[in-house]
Amino acid sequence: MNALLPLLQFCVEAVADANRSIELDPAMAKAYFRKGLACIKLEEYETAKVALETGASLAPSDSRFTNMIKECEDRIAGCPKWYSYGLIALYASLSHLEESGSLPSQLPDKAPMSTVSPPGVKSLDETVRPANNVKPMDDMNQVKFAQSAKPKYRFRHEYYQKPDEVVVTIFAKGVPGKCVTVDFGEQILSVSIDVPGEDMYHFQPRLFGKIVPAKCRYDVLSTKVEIRLAKADAIFWASLEFSRENTVLQKINVTSGAGSQRPTYPSSKPRRVDWDKLEAQVKKEEKDEKLDGDAALNKFFREIYRDADEDTRRAMKKSFVESNGTVLSTNWKEVGAKKVEGSAPDGMEMRKWEY
């Protein structure tokens, strides 16, 4: 029984939130839709139908109301009237027993069962005969109460977060944008995908933290629906959906002047390194380095190229490439108007390589 309380309490709280929204704005169609959806989960089909019909009159173009009203009518036709208040009464009874501390942790092994039948319905004792040759169940196969399980959605979804927003991705491939409806509440996200010829998809979680609806947005892409939720507070979300077991709010440290700070890098050393100072020191050492032979010559040419103007650099590139690395000129006026021929060193002969 304890497992039923969180689910029932969540639905009852959703109805209460919707009623408060209706009091503030009686013309809010979203509030009537959310109230109807929560009442359906509570199996309050007649109450849900009234709320959905009111919402449909406020938003005639929204097909969700028509589908949900039809579902309520089918449910009402399929169950007796005395059943419509069953879960609310059960929730009130369980809450009272839990508060008084008289709710048993488990059922007794053997206890007489008594039933109260509604008016016009025969007692179960009168209509059901005892079964014969029924063996008692062992301890491993005892009946367990159904625990509240998360609903199974037709489309897979996932999320990731940043300091200021949470990005929810619903992998709905090839869904037209006109079939997707996304609504944002203070702490509720409502996503509906109504594709003709398919069952309607509903995803309406109560979010871990509050959001700013005016700053939230969504995009319908070819392979997914991407929803960006703007956080009202810079806190870390332990999960996408609200859970009473995980309500510790952790502030995210965001420094306003982070752009003016120097970048820091992870290191196992206890002291921090000033990388800008280290870079300047390396450049100074390279400049003051004393080299010999070809290394000194190459360094000399690199310095000339680095400090030269654009014409000098063009002359150096053209002469070096066209002469196959045998001539290096810095005079663009001399080499710019003609092809630079190769010049072999003394004692050597220039030859053209044949492919």
C-alpha positions in Angstrom: 0.0 0.0 0.0 2.9 2.3 0.8 3.9 2.1 -2.9 0.6 3.5 -4.0 0.8 6.7 -2.0 3.5 8.6 -4.1 1.6 8.0 -7.4 -1.8 9.0 -6.0 -0.4 12.0 -4.1 1.4 13.2 -7.3 -1.9 13.1 -9.3 -3.9 14.8 -6.5 -1.3 17.5 -6.3 -1.5 17.9 -10.1 -5.3 18.4 -9.8 -4.8 21.0 -7.0 -2.2 22.9 -9.1 -4.5 23.0 -12.1 -7.4 24.2 -9.9 -5.2 27.1 -8.7 -4.3 28.0 -12.2 -8.0 28.0 -13.2 -8.8 30.3 -10.3 -6.1 32.7 -11.5 -7.1 32.5 -15.1 -10.4 30.8 -15.9 -9.6 31.1 -19.7 -6.4 29.0 -19.5 -7.1 25.9 -21.7 -3.8 24.3 -20.6 -5.0 24.2 -17.0 -8.2 22.3 -17.9 -6.2 19.9 -20.1 -3.8 19.1 -17.2 -6.6 18.7 -14.7 -8.4 16.3 -17.1 -5.2 14.3 -17.6 -4.6 14.0 -13.9 -8.2 13.0 -13.2 -8.0 10.3 -15.8 -5.0 8.8 -14.0 -7.0 9.0 -10.8 -9.9 7.2 -12.7 -12.1 10.3 -12.1 -13.5 10.1 -15.6 -16.6 12.2 -15.1 -14.6 15.0 -13.5 -12.0 14.7 -16.3 -14.7 14.9 -19.0 -16.1 18.1 -17.5 -12.7 19.8 -17.3 -11.7 18.7 -20.9 -15.0 19.9 -22.3 -14.5 23.3 -20.8 -10.9 23.4 -22.2 -12.2 22.3 -25.6 -14.6 25.2 -25.7 -11.6 27.6 -25.0 -9.3 25.9 -27.6 -11.5 24.4 -30.4 -8.6 23.8 -32.7 -6.7 21.6 -30.2 -7.4 18.0 -31.1 -6.1 16.7 -27.8 -9.3 17.6 -26.0 -11.4 15.6 -28.5 -9.3 12.5 -28.1 -9.2 12.7 -24.3 -13.0 13.3 -24.1 -13.6 10.2 -26.2 -11.4 8.2 -23.9 -13.4 9.5 -20.9 -16.6 8.5 -22.5 -15.3 5.0 -23.3 -14.1 4.6 -19.7 -17.4 5.9 -18.2 -19.4 3.5 -20.4 -17.1 0.6 -19.3 -17.2 1.0 -15.5 -20.1 1.5 -13.0 -20.8 4.9 -11.6 -20.0 3.9 -8.0 -16.4 3.2 -9.1 -15.7 6.7 -10.2 -14.7 7.9 -6.7 -12.7 4.8 -5.8 -9.1 6.0 -6.0 -9.8 9.3 -4.2 -11.4 7.5 -1.3 -8.5 4.9 -1.3 -5.9 7.7 -1.2 -7.7 9.5 1.7 -7.9 6.2 3.7 -4.2 5.3 3.0 -3.1 8.8 4.0 -5.1 8.7 7.2 -3.7 5.3 8.2 -0.1 6.4 7.3 -0.4 9.6 9.4 -1.8 7.7 12.4 0.9 5.0 12.2 -1.6 2.2 12.0 -0.8 1.1 8.4 0.6 -2.4 8.6 3.9 -3.1 6.9 2.6 -6.4 5.4 -0.7 -8.3 5.3 -1.3 -11.1 7.8 -0.9 -14.6 6.6 -4.5 -15.4 7.2 -7.2 -12.8 7.7 -10.9 -12.9 7.0 -11.9 -10.8 4.0 -15.1 -8.7 4.1 -16.6 -6.8 1.3 -19.1 -4.0 1.1 -21.1 -4.0 -2.1 -22.6 -0.9 -3.6 -26.3 -0.5 -3.9 -27.9 -2.9 -6.4 -24.8 -5.2 -6.6 -24.8 -8.7 -5.0 -22.2 -9.5 -2.4 -19.2 -11.4 -3.6 -19.9 -14.0 -1.0 -23.2 -14.7 -2.7 -22.0 -14.8 -6.2 -18.5 -16.5 -5.9 -18.2 -20.1 -4.9 -15.1 -21.3 -3.0 -12.6 -23.1 -5.2 -11.7 -26.6 -4.4 -8.2 -28.3 -4.6 -6.4 -25.0 -4.3 -2.9 -25.4 -2.9 -1.5 -22.6 -0.6 1.2 -20.5 -2.2 4.7 -20.6 -0.8 6.5 -17.6 0.6 8.3 -16.9 -2.7 5.0 -16.7 -4.7 3.0 -14.6 -2.3 1.0 -11.8 -3.9 2.8 -8.5 -3.8 1.2 -5.1 -4.2 2.0 -3.4 -7.5 4.5 -0.7 -7.0 4.3 2.5 -8.9 6.2 2.2 -12.2 7.3 4.8 -14.6 5.1 5.0 -17.7 6.5 3.4 -20.9 6.8 6.0 -23.6 6.7 5.2 -27.3 9.7 7.5 -28.1 13.0 7.3 -26.3 14.1 10.5 -24.5 17.2 11.7 -22.8 18.6 15.0 -21.4 21.7 16.9 -20.5 22.2 20.1 -18.7 24.3 23.3 -18.6 24.5 25.9 -15.8 21.6 27.8 -17.2 19.5 25.3 -19.1 18.5 21.7 -19.6 18.2 20.2 -23.0 15.7 17.4 -23.5 15.8 15.3 -26.7 12.9 13.1 -27.8 13.9 10.8 -30.6 10.8 11.1 -32.7 11.9 10.5 -36.3 10.1 11.9 -39.3 7.3 13.7 -37.3 5.8 16.8 -38.9 6.2 20.0 -36.9 2.4 20.6 -37.0 1.9 17.3 -35.1 4.0 18.4 -32.1 2.7 20.5 -29.3 5.0 21.6 -26.4 3.8 23.6 -23.4 5.9 25.0 -20.6 4.8 25.5 -17.0 6.5 26.7 -13.9 7.7 23.2 -13.1 5.9 21.1 -15.8 6.8 20.2 -19.3 4.0 18.9 -21.6 4.8 17.3 -24.9 2.2 15.8 -27.2 2.8 14.2 -30.6 -0.4 13.5 -32.5 0.3 11.8 -35.8 -2.8 10.8 -37.8 -3.4 7.1 -37.7 -1.2 6.5 -34.6 -1.7 6.6 -30.9 -1.1 10.0 -29.4 2.2 10.3 -27.4 2.1 12.2 -24.1 5.2 13.1 -22.1 4.3 15.3 -19.1 6.9 15.1 -16.3 7.0 17.2 -13.2 10.5 18.7 -13.6 13.2 18.5 -10.9 13.5 22.3 -10.7 11.6 25.4 -11.8 12.0 26.9 -15.3 11.3 30.2 -17.0 8.6 29.4 -19.6 9.1 32.6 -21.6 12.8 31.7 -22.3 12.1 28.0 -23.1 12.0 26.9 -26.8 11.9 23.8 -28.9 12.8 22.7 -32.4 11.3 19.8 -34.5 14.1 18.3 -36.5 14.1 15.4 -38.9 15.2 12.8 -36.4 14.2 14.3 -33.0 12.5 17.0 -31.0 14.9 19.2 -29.1 13.6 21.1 -26.1 15.6 23.7 -24.3 14.4 24.5 -20.7 15.7 27.7 -19.2 16.5 27.2 -15.5 14.9 29.6 -13.0 17.8 28.9 -10.6 21.4 27.9 -11.3 21.2 24.6 -9.5 22.3 21.1 -10.6 19.4 18.8 -11.5 20.0 15.3 -10.1 17.3 14.0 -12.5 14.9 15.3 -15.1 11.8 14.5 -13.2 11.0 15.5 -9.6 11.5 12.9 -7.0 11.0 13.2 -3.2 13.9 11.0 -2.6 16.3 13.4 -4.3 15.4 17.0 -3.4 18.9 18.3 -2.4 19.6 21.4 -4.4 23.2 22.0 -5.3 24.3 25.5 -6.5 26.4 25.7 -9.6 29.4 28.0 -9.1 29.3 30.5 -12.0 31.9 33.3 -11.9 30.8 36.5 -13.6 34.3 37.6 -14.5 35.3 34.2 -16.0 36.1 35.8 -19.3 38.9 38.0 -17.9 40.6 35.1 -16.1 43.5 33.2 -17.6 42.8 29.6 -18.6 43.8 27.0 -16.1 44.6 23.4 -17.0 44.4 20.2 -14.9 47.6 19.2 -13.3 48.8 16.8 -10.6 51.2 19.4 -9.2 50.0 21.2 -6.1 51.1 24.6 -7.4 49.6 26.5 -10.3 51.7 27.3 -13.4 51.5 30.7 -15.2 51.5 29.5 -18.7 51.8 32.9 -20.3 55.0 33.6 -18.4 56.4 30.2 -19.3 55.6 30.9 -23.0 57.4 34.2 -22.9 60.4 32.6 -21.3 60.6 29.9 -24.0 60.5 32.5 -26.8 63.2 34.5 -25.1 65.4 31.4 -24.8 64.9 30.6 -28.5 65.9 34.1 -29.5 69.0 34.1 -27.4 70.0 30.5 -28.4 73.4 30.2 -30.1 73.5 27.8 -33.0 76.2 26.5 -35.4 76.4 25.3 -39.0 73.1 24.6 -40.9 71.0 25.2 -37.8 72.3 28.7 -37.5 71.8 29.4 -41.2 68.2 28.1 -41.1 67.5 30.2 -38.0 68.8 33.2 -39.9 66.5 32.7 -42.9 63.5 32.1 -40.6 64.1 35.4 -38.8 64.4 37.2 -42.2 61.2 35.7 -43.4 59.4 36.4 -40.1 60.4 40.1 -40.0 60.1 40.8 -43.8 57.3 42.6 -45.7 54.9 40.9 -48.1 57.0 41.5 -51.3 60.1 40.0 -49.6 58.2 36.9 -48.5 56.8 36.4 -52.0 60.3 36.8 -53.6 61.7 34.2 -51.1 58.9 31.7 -51.9 59.1 32.1 -55.7 62.8 31.9 -56.0 63.1 28.9 -53.7 60.4 26.9 -55.4 61.3 27.7 -59.0 65.0 27.0 -58.5 64.4 23.7 -56.7 65.9 25.0 -53.5 69.1 26.3 -55.0 68.3 30.1 -55.1 66.8 32.3 -52.3 66.2 36.0 -53.3 64.6 38.8 -51.3 64.2 41.2 -54.3 60.7 40.9 -55.7 61.3 43.3 -58.6 64.1 41.0 -59.8 62.4 37.7 -59.6 58.7 38.7 -60.0 58.9 39.2 -63.7 60.7 36.1 -64.8 61.2 32.5 -63.9 64.1 31.8 -61.5 66.5 29.3 -62.9 68.3 26.9 -60.7 72.0 27.4 -59.9 74.1 24.5 -58.8 76.9 25.0 -56.3 80.5 25.0 -57.4 81.6 21.5 -58.6 78.1 20.3 -59.1 75.8 20.0 -62.2 72.0 20.8 -62.5 70.0 17.9 -63.9 66.2 17.7 -64.5 64.5 14.8 -63.0 62.5 12.7 -65.5 59.4 10.9 -64.2 
